[in-house]
Amino acid sequence: MGYNLNCCLLNNLLQGKSNSIYSSMFGGFVGFGNKQGGDWGENLINTVASNTIRHLFTRSDSVEVSVKCNPSSKLLQGTIDSFKMSGSGLVIRKQFRTEEMSFETDAVAIDFGSAVQGKIALKQPTQAIAQVKLSQADINKSFEADLVRKRLENLTPDGLTAISGGEPVSFTDIEVQLLPENRVKLSAKASWNDTVIPVSLSCVLGIGKRRRVKFDEVQFESEGISSELQNTSKDLTIALGKILNEMVDLDKFNLDGVKLRLNRLQTQGNVLLFSGYAQIERVPQTG
């Protein structure tokens, strides 16, 4: 999920907002050719990236951008040594918040003319190494987002309709608790017509083929569920585990020219840490 959100970040960052930047960016470069303007190349890309990022988030607590290009004249040949972005309290699409997010590229080859126009166009593929920190509270809030809810409501897989007598099943009121050693406890309510059944599971988070977040070793947690509902709740819990395993597949969210991959995830107290990378072949044209 956290990488789902990161895909949107890279797309919007690379597209840029040329109109607002083009009219203002040259104010800092009047010193080109003298000592004060010695870092004009870094200033230019910092201005482009910073203005673009300002339009990316619904709100943010902080955003910092750092571009390295030494000497600055390398930019004329379209070479940047590295690009770093870090931020905290970043809200994307009004509904998805990340506690912290950062990414860093290796050397980047860009079209200098596009940078002057307030855009970033790649001359060759590059990689961005990304890290995302999600708080337990933000994870729970994300289950209320429209993009997530539609994957958990009015579901009709055979395994569910066999339990509900053919009726679509919805999972709501989802609450996640992060546990040590990448374990997670999740509770929810399964409903159809006038029937409401509590479900509860524990599992281990893992990575599958570097593109999927897996919910392994799913176990039914019977505590707090009445004995007459436990058999049905257990069947629904196993079905929910399978649904969760199909939800977070990065290939379903790849952008044109961008491929996302996961390297590692880890629970740490009340936060979930992701690390991975994006292989960027070309600047995306659509989100």
C-alpha positions in Angstrom: 0.0 0.0 0.0 2.7 2.4 1.0 4.4 1.8 -2.4 1.1 2.3 -4.1 1.3 5.8 -2.7 4.9 6.2 -3.7 4.1 5.4 -7.4 1.8 8.4 -7.4 4.6 10.6 -5.9 7.1 9.7 -8.6 4.6 10.3 -11.4 3.6 13.8 -10.3 7.1 14.8 -9.4 8.5 14.0 -12.8 5.6 15.6 -14.7 6.2 19.1 -13.3 4.1 22.2 -13.5 5.7 24.3 -16.2 3.5 27.4 -16.3 4.0 28.5 -12.7 7.7 27.7 -12.7 8.8 29.2 -16.0 7.7 32.7 -15.1 9.6 32.7 -11.8 12.7 30.5 -12.0 15.2 32.9 -13.6 15.2 35.3 -10.7 17.8 33.2 -8.9 20.1 32.8 -11.8 21.1 36.4 -12.6 24.5 35.6 -11.2 25.3 33.1 -13.9 29.0 33.4 -14.7 30.1 35.0 -11.5 30.9 33.6 -8.0 27.4 34.2 -6.6 25.9 32.3 -9.5 28.3 29.4 -9.3 25.6 26.9 -8.2 23.1 28.1 -10.8 22.6 24.6 -12.2 21.6 23.2 -8.8 19.4 26.2 -8.1 17.6 25.7 -11.4 16.7 22.0 -10.8 15.9 22.8 -7.1 13.5 25.5 -8.3 11.8 23.2 -10.8 11.6 20.3 -8.3 10.5 22.3 -5.3 7.7 24.1 -7.2 6.5 20.8 -8.7 6.4 19.1 -5.3 4.4 22.0 -3.8 1.6 21.1 -6.2 1.9 17.4 -5.5 0.6 17.1 -1.9 -2.7 18.1 -0.5 -0.7 19.2 2.5 2.6 18.5 4.2 4.5 19.2 7.4 7.8 19.6 5.6 9.4 19.0 2.2 13.1 19.3 1.4 14.8 18.9 -2.0 18.5 18.6 -2.6 20.1 18.5 -6.0 23.9 17.9 -6.6 25.5 19.0 -9.8 29.2 19.7 -9.6 30.4 21.6 -11.5 27.2 23.3 -12.5 28.3 23.4 -16.1 27.5 19.7 -16.3 23.9 20.6 -16.4 24.4 22.0 -19.9 25.3 18.5 -21.0 22.2 17.3 -19.1 23.9 15.6 -16.2 22.9 15.7 -12.5 25.0 13.9 -9.9 22.1 13.0 -7.6 18.6 14.2 -6.6 17.1 13.8 -3.1 13.7 14.5 -1.7 12.5 14.0 1.9 9.3 15.0 3.5 7.1 14.4 6.6 3.3 14.5 7.1 2.7 14.2 3.3 -0.9 13.8 2.3 -1.6 12.6 -1.3 -5.1 12.8 -2.9 -6.6 14.2 0.3 -6.8 10.7 1.8 -3.4 9.0 2.0 -0.9 10.2 4.6 2.7 9.1 5.0 4.6 9.8 8.2 7.8 10.2 6.2 8.9 9.7 2.6 12.2 10.0 0.8 13.8 9.0 -2.4 17.2 9.5 -4.1 18.3 8.9 -7.7 21.7 7.9 -8.9 23.2 10.1 -11.7 20.4 11.4 -14.0 20.7 12.4 -17.6 18.1 15.1 -18.4 17.2 17.4 -21.3 18.5 20.8 -20.3 16.0 22.6 -22.5 13.1 21.0 -20.7 14.5 22.0 -17.4 14.6 25.7 -18.5 10.9 25.3 -19.3 10.1 24.0 -15.9 9.9 20.3 -16.8 12.1 17.2 -16.3 12.6 15.0 -19.3 15.0 12.0 -19.1 17.5 11.3 -21.8 18.1 7.8 -20.5 16.6 5.4 -17.8 17.4 6.0 -14.2 16.5 4.5 -10.8 15.1 6.1 -7.6 15.7 4.4 -4.3 12.7 5.1 -2.1 11.8 4.8 1.6 8.3 5.2 3.1 7.2 5.2 6.7 3.5 4.6 7.5 2.1 5.0 11.0 -0.4 2.6 12.3 -3.0 5.4 12.5 -2.4 6.3 8.8 -2.7 2.7 7.7 -6.1 2.5 9.4 -7.2 5.8 7.9 -6.2 4.6 4.4 -8.8 1.8 4.6 -11.5 4.5 4.6 -10.2 5.9 1.3 -12.4 5.4 -1.8 -9.7 3.6 -3.7 -9.3 1.0 -1.0 -13.0 0.6 0.0 -14.0 -0.3 -3.5 -11.7 -3.3 -3.3 -13.4 -4.5 -0.1 -17.1 -3.9 -0.6 -19.7 -5.7 -2.6 -17.4 -8.6 -3.3 -18.6 -11.8 -5.1 -15.8 -14.4 -5.3 -17.2 -17.9 -5.0 -15.5 -18.4 -1.6 -17.5 -15.5 -0.2 -20.9 -16.1 -1.9 -20.8 -19.7 -0.7 -20.8 -18.3 2.8 -23.4 -15.6 2.3 -25.9 -17.6 0.2 -25.0 -15.8 -3.0 -25.1 -12.3 -1.7 -22.2 -9.8 -2.2 -20.1 -9.4 0.9 -18.5 -6.2 2.2 -15.6 -5.9 4.7 -15.8 -2.6 6.8 -14.6 -1.1 10.0 -11.1 -2.5 9.4 -8.5 -1.9 12.1 -4.9 -2.9 11.9 -2.5 -3.4 14.8 1.3 -3.6 14.0 3.2 -6.2 16.0 6.9 -7.0 16.3 8.7 -9.2 13.7 6.5 -8.1 10.8 3.3 -9.5 12.3 0.0 -7.8 12.0 -3.4 -8.2 13.7 -6.4 -7.2 11.7 -10.1 -7.0 12.7 -13.1 -6.1 10.5 -16.8 -6.7 10.0 -18.2 -8.8 7.2 -21.7 -7.9 6.1 -24.5 -8.8 3.6 -28.2 -8.0 3.8 -28.9 -7.7 7.5 -26.1 -10.1 8.6 -22.9 -8.7 10.3 -20.1 -11.1 11.3 -17.0 -10.0 13.1 -13.7 -11.3 11.7 -10.2 -11.2 13.1 -6.9 -12.5 11.9 -3.2 -12.4 12.5 -0.5 -12.8 9.8 3.1 -12.1 8.8 3.8 -9.4 6.2 6.2 -10.4 3.4 7.2 -9.6 -0.1 6.4 -11.7 -3.2 8.5 -11.5 -6.3 9.5 -7.9 -5.3 6.1 -6.6 -6.4 3.5 -7.8 -3.9 2.9 -7.3 -0.2 2.0 -10.8 1.0 -0.2 -11.6 4.0 1.4 -15.0 5.0 0.5 -17.4 7.8 -3.0 -16.1 8.1 -4.5 -17.4 11.4 -8.1 -17.0 12.7 -8.2 -15.1 16.0 -11.3 -16.3 17.9 -11.0 -14.1 21.0 -14.0 -11.9 21.5 -16.1 -13.7 18.8 -19.2 -15.6 20.1 -19.0 -19.4 19.8 -22.1 -19.6 17.5 -20.4 -17.3 15.0 -16.8 -18.7 15.1 -17.2 -21.2 12.3 -18.6 -18.6 9.9 -16.1 -16.0 11.1 -13.2 -18.4 10.5 -14.3 -19.0 6.9 -14.7 -15.3 6.3 -11.3 -14.6 7.8 -9.6 -17.1 5.5 -11.4 -15.5 2.5 -10.4 -12.0 3.6 -6.7 -13.1 3.8 -6.9 -14.2 0.2 -8.5 -10.9 -0.8 -5.7 -8.9 1.0 -3.1 -10.9 -0.8 -4.5 -9.8 -4.2 -4.9 -6.1 -3.2 -1.3 -4.9 -3.0 0.2 -5.9 -6.4 2.4 -3.1 -7.7 2.1 -4.2 -11.3 -1.6 -3.1 -11.1 -0.4 0.4 -10.4 2.6 0.8 -12.7 2.7 4.0 -14.6 3.7 4.4 -18.3 7.5 4.1 -18.3 7.8 3.4 -14.5 8.2 0.0 -12.8 8.1 -0.2 -9.0 9.7 -2.9 -6.9 10.0 -3.7 -3.2 13.2 -4.7 -1.4 12.2 -4.8 2.2 9.5 -4.1 4.8 9.6 -4.0 8.5 7.3 -3.3 11.5 9.0 -1.0 14.0 6.8 -0.1 16.9 3.7 1.7 15.6 5.2 2.3 12.1 5.6 0.2 9.0 8.8 0.8 7.0 9.1 0.2 3.2 12.2 0.4 1.1 12.3 -0.2 -2.7 13.1 1.4 -6.0 11.5 2.7 -9.2 13.0 1.9 -12.6 12.1 4.9 -14.7 12.4 4.5 -18.4 10.7 7.7 -19.4 8.7 10.5 -17.9 5.1 9.4 -17.4 2.5 11.3 -19.4 -0.5 10.3 -17.3 -1.2 9.4 -13.7 
